[in-house]
Amino acid sequence: MATCPKATDVERVDAADLRHRMVDDLRARAVVTSPAVEAALRVVPRHVFVPEVPPERAYADEAVVTKVGDDGMPTSSASQPSIVGLMLEQLDVARGHRVLEIGAGTGYNAALLAELVGPEGAVTTVDLDADVVERAAAGLRDAGFDQVRVVCADGGLGWPDGAPYDRIIVTAGAWDLPPAWTGQLAPSGRLVVPLGIRGVYRSVCFEPVGRTWRSGSIVDCGFMPLRGEFAGPGRYVKVGESGSVWDDGDLRGDVNVLAELGPGQSPAVELATTVTATSTQLWRSLALWLALTDPAFVRSFGGLPDDVVGGLGLLEGENLAVPCRPHGRHGDEPFQVMVRGYGPDGHGLASRLAERIRAWDRRTTAGLRINAYPVETPDAAIPAEWIVPKRHTKLGISWNAPG
């Protein structure tokens, strides 16, 4: 087991108490369910990997941004502890496993992996940026996990020197499954990757079945996009003073409509949907539904009025439709979802969004499946509701039919 050196007894006690409270909360919410993952989270000192924030924040259930790009968008972080726990549960690491991590971040997740595989196993973590690699290596040394191999390389190429791996985990948002990941995984291995569909991410646990990658558990998540040779076509487009939208190269409207959204712009129409939901449900579940079912889907980040929920909507030409709360409703309590339409045909686009929301409400995500097939697979051979072509694969996605 590792302990945190270079700290006073009081600091160690305080950090340990905060760490145990964090894990207790993750257990209470059933985020962490296995004894092995729980034990690793109780041992590894997260505060050592994020020394720029106080211990109270280090053990809060929130991400800590550690690097920002020239465009002002984050490029590296310590992930939120709840998504760390969920993905480790998906990965199902055992003692003695050989594990490859794509995206070193602060080194915290690699330390957890090292704790899980034990001295019999091996962990390699890869990152594109030399400064991120240096930081992760330093954090791992300080926390007592210097057995982890930290490599500066393009994670899309994996790391063949350690292959085959029993487990591969990706801690950046991937647009596709690069051949190196599937090629460097052992035949009975498992790949956990945050996979992006028009800027909406799901952490998918893949296992190989012949040449197909079948999904097991699927978890809502949000990650910074993978960079390097295997980055997808998507990018953040700045909107107004503080907002941005995600563009996979398929935006169908003028983002300035979003920039102008505010108290001074009156909607063309406001419609009731008869659907009751929470803001979290709209952000997580409705976003994927719209990404799959409507070409005008747009996902925005920041810069919107407080009563516009989910950061999502439809944008087509000069028209915009967004879901919103009724006036005076706040927080994440259930509410009847309203739709506002803006622009010359705001009424038509709002009506379309309202119908999409009603169709989503008739579904359940309990049967969501995201399988990956070789890109040359004929569409007719893929049993799925939606087929999403990528560079190296085709995704076959199915969503439970109405009950």
C-alpha positions in Angstrom: 0.0 0.0 0.0 1.1 3.6 -0.7 1.1 6.5 1.7 1.5 10.1 1.2 5.1 11.3 2.1 6.2 14.8 2.8 3.2 15.7 4.9 2.8 16.4 8.6 0.8 14.0 10.7 -2.1 16.5 10.9 -2.2 17.0 7.1 -2.2 13.2 6.6 -5.1 12.7 9.0 -7.1 15.5 7.5 -6.5 14.2 3.9 -7.3 10.6 4.9 -10.5 11.7 6.6 -11.6 13.7 3.5 -10.6 10.7 1.3 -12.7 8.3 3.3 -15.7 10.6 3.2 -15.4 10.8 -0.6 -15.3 7.1 -0.9 -18.2 6.7 1.6 -20.3 9.0 -0.6 -19.4 7.1 -3.8 -20.4 3.8 -2.1 -23.6 5.3 -0.8 -24.5 6.4 -4.4 -23.6 2.9 -5.8 -20.9 4.6 -8.0 -18.4 2.2 -6.4 -19.6 -1.3 -5.8 -16.5 -3.6 -5.8 -14.3 -4.1 -2.8 -11.1 -3.7 -4.9 -12.0 -0.3 -6.4 -13.2 0.9 -3.0 -9.9 -0.2 -1.4 -7.8 1.5 -4.1 -9.7 4.8 -3.7 -9.2 4.7 0.0 -5.4 4.3 -0.4 -4.4 6.6 -3.2 -4.0 10.2 -2.1 -5.7 12.3 -4.7 -4.6 15.6 -3.1 -0.9 14.7 -4.0 -1.8 14.8 -7.7 -3.6 18.1 -7.5 -1.5 20.2 -5.1 -2.8 23.5 -6.7 -6.1 23.1 -4.9 -6.9 22.6 -1.2 -7.5 19.1 0.1 -11.2 19.9 0.5 -11.5 20.5 -3.2 -9.2 17.6 -4.1 -11.7 15.2 -2.5 -14.9 16.9 -3.7 -16.7 15.1 -6.5 -15.6 17.5 -9.2 -13.0 17.6 -12.0 -9.9 19.8 -11.5 -8.6 21.4 -14.7 -4.8 21.4 -14.8 -4.0 22.7 -18.3 -5.7 25.0 -20.7 -5.0 25.4 -24.4 -4.4 28.6 -26.4 -8.1 28.7 -27.2 -9.0 28.9 -23.6 -10.4 25.3 -23.6 -9.2 22.8 -21.0 -6.8 20.1 -22.4 -5.9 18.1 -19.3 -7.5 17.6 -15.9 -8.0 15.3 -12.9 -11.3 13.6 -13.7 -14.3 13.8 -11.4 -14.0 11.0 -8.8 -17.4 9.6 -9.6 -16.5 9.0 -13.3 -13.1 7.6 -12.2 -14.9 5.1 -10.0 -17.5 4.2 -12.6 -15.0 3.6 -15.3 -12.8 1.5 -13.0 -15.8 -0.6 -12.2 -16.4 -1.0 -16.0 -12.8 -2.0 -16.5 -12.9 -4.8 -13.9 -9.1 -4.9 -13.3 -7.6 -7.9 -11.5 -4.3 -8.6 -9.7 -1.6 -9.3 -12.2 -3.3 -7.6 -15.2 -1.3 -5.6 -17.7 -3.1 -2.3 -18.2 -2.6 0.5 -20.7 -4.1 4.0 -20.0 -4.5 6.5 -22.8 -4.3 10.0 -21.2 -2.0 10.3 -18.2 -3.6 13.5 -16.8 -2.3 14.0 -13.3 -1.3 10.4 -12.8 -4.1 9.8 -10.2 -5.9 7.2 -12.3 -2.7 5.4 -13.1 -2.0 5.1 -9.4 -5.4 3.6 -8.8 -4.7 1.1 -11.6 -1.3 0.2 -10.1 -3.0 -0.4 -6.7 -5.5 -2.7 -8.5 -3.0 -4.8 -10.4 -0.6 -5.1 -7.5 3.1 -5.9 -7.8 2.4 -8.8 -10.1 0.8 -6.5 -12.7 2.0 -3.6 -14.9 0.5 -0.2 -15.8 1.6 2.0 -18.7 0.1 5.5 -19.1 0.6 7.5 -22.3 0.1 11.2 -23.0 0.7 13.4 -26.0 2.1 16.4 -24.0 5.6 16.3 -22.4 4.6 18.6 -19.6 1.6 16.5 -18.7 3.9 13.4 -18.7 6.4 15.1 -16.4 3.6 16.2 -14.0 2.1 12.7 -13.9 5.4 11.0 -13.3 6.2 13.4 -10.5 2.9 12.9 -8.8 3.3 9.1 -9.1 6.7 9.3 -7.5 5.5 11.5 -4.7 2.6 9.2 -4.0 4.8 6.1 -4.0 3.7 4.6 -7.4 6.9 5.0 -9.4 6.5 1.5 -10.8 4.0 3.0 -13.3 5.6 3.5 -16.8 4.8 7.0 -18.0 5.3 7.5 -21.7 5.2 10.6 -23.9 3.6 9.5 -27.2 0.4 9.7 -29.3 -2.1 7.7 -27.3 -4.0 6.8 -30.5 -1.1 4.6 -31.4 -1.2 2.8 -28.0 2.1 1.5 -26.7 3.1 -1.7 -28.5 6.1 -2.5 -26.2 3.7 -3.6 -23.4 1.2 -5.4 -25.5 -0.9 -7.5 -25.3 -2.8 -5.7 -22.6 -5.5 -7.3 -20.5 -7.2 -4.0 -20.1 -7.1 -0.6 -22.0 -8.7 2.5 -20.5 -9.0 5.8 -22.3 -9.4 9.0 -20.3 -10.0 11.3 -23.2 -13.1 11.6 -25.5 -12.5 9.4 -28.5 -14.3 9.9 -31.8 -13.4 6.4 -33.1 -11.6 3.2 -32.0 -8.1 3.4 -33.5 -6.7 0.1 -34.8 -3.9 0.1 -32.2 -6.3 -0.1 -29.3 -8.1 -3.1 -30.6 -4.9 -4.7 -32.0 -3.0 -4.4 -28.7 -5.7 -5.8 -26.5 -5.6 -9.5 -25.5 -8.3 -11.7 -27.1 -10.1 -11.9 -23.8 -9.4 -8.3 -22.9 -11.6 -5.3 -22.2 -11.5 -1.7 -23.6 -13.2 1.1 -21.7 -13.5 4.3 -23.8 -15.5 7.6 -23.7 -16.9 7.5 -27.2 -18.3 10.6 -28.8 -21.3 11.0 -31.0 -21.7 14.6 -32.2 -20.1 15.8 -28.9 -22.2 13.6 -26.6 -20.0 11.1 -24.7 -20.7 7.7 -23.3 -18.1 5.6 -21.5 -18.5 2.2 -23.2 -17.1 -1.1 -22.0 -16.2 -3.1 -25.1 -15.3 -6.7 -25.4 -14.3 -8.5 -28.6 -16.7 -11.0 -30.2 -15.0 -12.1 -33.5 -14.3 -8.9 -35.4 -17.1 -7.0 -33.6 -16.7 -5.0 -30.4 -19.8 -5.6 -28.2 -20.8 -3.1 -25.6 -21.4 -4.1 -22.0 -22.1 -1.3 -19.5 -22.5 2.2 -20.8 -22.1 5.2 -18.5 -22.8 8.9 -19.1 -19.7 11.0 -19.0 -18.0 14.1 -20.3 -14.4 14.3 -21.4 -11.9 16.5 -23.2 -11.5 15.3 -26.8 -8.6 13.1 -27.8 -5.9 15.0 -29.6 -3.1 13.9 -32.0 -3.2 11.7 -35.1 -6.5 10.0 -34.2 -8.4 13.1 -33.1 -11.9 13.4 -34.6 -13.2 16.2 -36.8 -14.9 18.0 -33.9 -13.9 21.3 -32.4 -15.3 23.9 -30.0 -16.6 27.0 -31.7 -16.7 30.1 -29.5 -20.1 31.8 -29.1 -20.4 35.2 -27.5 -18.4 36.2 -24.5 -18.5 32.9 -22.5 -20.1 30.2 -24.6 -19.1 27.6 -27.1 -20.7 24.9 -29.2 -19.4 21.6 -30.4 -19.1 21.2 -34.1 -18.3 17.8 -35.8 -18.4 19.6 -39.1 -22.1 19.2 -39.4 -23.6 22.4 -37.9 -26.6 23.5 -39.9 -27.2 27.0 -38.6 -25.7 30.3 -37.5 -24.1 30.1 -34.1 -24.6 33.8 -33.7 -28.3 33.0 -32.9 -27.0 31.4 -29.7 -24.8 34.4 -28.9 -27.8 36.7 -29.1 -30.0 34.6 -26.9 -30.9 36.6 -23.8 -33.4 38.8 -22.1 -33.5 41.2 -25.1 -34.5 38.5 -27.6 -38.1 37.4 -27.4 -38.9 33.9 -28.6 -41.2 33.4 -31.6 -43.1 30.7 -29.6 -43.0 28.9 -26.3 -44.6 25.4 -26.3 -45.4 22.9 -23.5 -44.3 19.3 -24.2 -46.3 17.5 -21.5 -43.0 15.7 -20.6 -41.7 15.9 -17.1 -37.9 15.5 -16.6 -34.9 16.9 -14.7 -32.2 19.1 -16.1 -29.8 16.1 -15.6 -32.0 13.8 -17.6 -32.1 16.3 -20.5 -28.3 16.9 -20.4 -27.5 13.2 -20.3 -30.2 11.2 -22.0 -32.0 13.6 -24.3 -28.7 14.9 -25.7 -27.8 11.5 -27.1 -31.4 11.0 -28.4 -31.2 14.3 -30.3 -27.7 13.6 -31.6 -29.0 10.3 -33.1 -32.4 11.5 -34.4 -32.1 15.1 -35.6 -29.4 16.5 -38.0 -29.9 20.0 -36.5 -28.8 18.9 -33.0 -26.4 21.4 -31.3 -24.7 21.1 -28.0 -23.7 24.3 -26.2 -21.5 25.0 -23.2 -22.1 28.1 -21.2 -23.4 31.5 -22.2 -27.1 30.6 -22.1 -29.8 32.0 -19.9 -30.3 30.1 -16.6 -33.8 28.8 -17.6 -32.5 27.2 -20.8 -31.6 23.6 -19.6 -29.4 20.9 -20.8 -27.1 23.0 -23.1 -28.7 21.4 -26.1 -31.2 22.2 -28.8 -31.8 22.4 -32.6 -30.1 25.0 -34.8 -31.1 25.3 -38.4 -30.3 28.4 -40.5 -31.3 31.4 -38.4 -33.7 29.3 -36.3 -33.1 27.9 -32.8 -35.2 25.7 -30.5 -34.2 25.0 -26.9 -35.7 23.2 -23.9 -36.3 25.3 -20.9 -37.8 25.4 -17.4 -41.1 27.1 -16.7 -40.6 30.5 -15.2 -39.5 30.4 -11.5 -38.3 26.8 -11.5 -34.7 26.1 -10.4 -32.4 23.3 -9.4 -32.7 19.7 -10.5 -36.2 18.9 -9.4 -38.6 17.4 -12.1 -40.5 20.0 -14.2 -42.7 20.1 -17.2 -40.3 20.7 -20.1 -41.0 23.8 -22.2 -39.6 24.5 -25.7 -38.8 28.0 -27.0 -38.3 28.8 -30.6 -36.4 31.7 -32.0 -36.0 33.0 -35.6 -38.1 33.3 -38.7 -39.3 29.7 -38.4 -38.9 29.3 -34.7 -42.4 27.9 -34.4 -41.6 25.1 -36.8 -38.3 24.2 -35.2 -39.8 24.4 -31.7 -42.6 22.1 -32.7 -40.1 19.6 -34.1 -38.0 19.7 -30.9 -41.2 19.2 -28.8 -42.0 16.1 -30.8 -38.5 14.8 -30.5 -38.7 15.2 -26.7 -42.1 13.4 -26.6 -40.6 10.5 -28.6 -37.6 10.4 -26.2 -39.9 10.2 -23.3 -41.5 7.1 -24.7 -38.2 5.3 -24.7 -35.9 3.9 -22.0 -32.2 3.7 -22.2 -32.1 0.5 -20.2 -31.4 -1.4 -23.5 -28.9 1.0 -25.0 -26.3 -0.8 -27.0 -23.3 0.7 -28.9 -21.4 -1.9 -30.9 -18.4 -1.3 -33.2 -17.9 -3.1 -36.5 -15.1 -3.0 -39.0 -15.6 0.0 -41.3 -16.0 -2.2 -44.3 -19.0 -4.1 -42.8 -22.1 -3.6 -45.1 -24.8 -1.6 -43.4 -27.3 -4.4 -44.0 -25.2 -6.7 -41.9 -25.3 -4.4 -38.8 -28.4 -5.1 -36.6 -29.0 -1.7 -35.2 -31.5 1.3 -35.3 -28.7 3.8 -36.2 -25.5 3.3 -38.0 -22.8 5.9 -37.4 -19.8 5.7 -39.7 -16.4 6.6 -38.3 -12.9 6.4 -39.8 -12.0 2.9 -38.8 -15.3 1.5 -37.5 -19.1 1.8 -37.9 -21.1 2.1 -34.7 -24.3 0.2 -34.5 -26.6 1.8 -31.9 -29.9 0.4 -30.6 -32.1 2.1 -28.1 -34.9 0.2 -26.4 -38.2 0.4 -28.3 -41.3 1.8 -26.5 -42.5 -0.3 -23.6 
